[in-house]
Structure formats: structure tokens, C-alpha cells
Amino acid sequence: MDVQLKKGLLELCVLASLNKEESYGYKIISDISPYIEISESTLYPILKRLEATGCLTTRSKEYNGRLRKYYMITRAGKDRIKSSLDDLDELKRIYEFIYREGR
């Protein structure tokens, strides 16, 4: 898969995994991993980028004597998912054309 396409999809997967409830790094990885390969070294820069663009906020909470960082999606993050789903509909039509005409 194209690296840039995968990068964009990973960001959307992270947002989608947080769409219903807040979560933390390890849980986000386990939620996404069945669908697309992601590692900690890939996830944390994505989380920082999404936070910097206002798509996520964070809070820390103690868990087993350590602070765990929780990520929550913002209105901007939800809007980004919606916009991307609209783009996905258009992309789906393009791929259907390629598939139909390229055979």
C-alpha cells in the first residue's frame, strides 16, 4: 500500500477508534491492529499530530500507580471523520471505475 495513503488511513483509524469513547495508546493499537498494521512508534506521532491540529485532547489518570494518558476526540476530529467518509465515497466510485474498465 502507498505510504502516504496508509498514513492518512491510520490517522482516520485512530480517530474512528476514539469516536465512541476515550482510550489510551495500547488499547488504540489493539482496536486498530485487526484492520491495519500499526506499532507504538507509528501511533504516538499520529496522536501528537492529531492533538496539535485540534482533533484530539488528552487527560492523564493514574492506573496501577502510573499515569496513563487518555485521548478524546474533539468536534474537529469528528468533522474530519465525516469529511473523510465523503471523500471515501468518491474514492470508491473511482476504484469501481478502474476495476470495471481495467479488466
Secondary structure, 3 states (H helix, E strand, C coil): CCHHHHHHHHHHHHHHHCCCCCECHHHHHHHHCCCCCCCHHHHHHHHHHHHHCCCEEEEEEEECCEEEEEEEECHHHHHHHHHHHHHHHHHHHHHHHHHHHCC
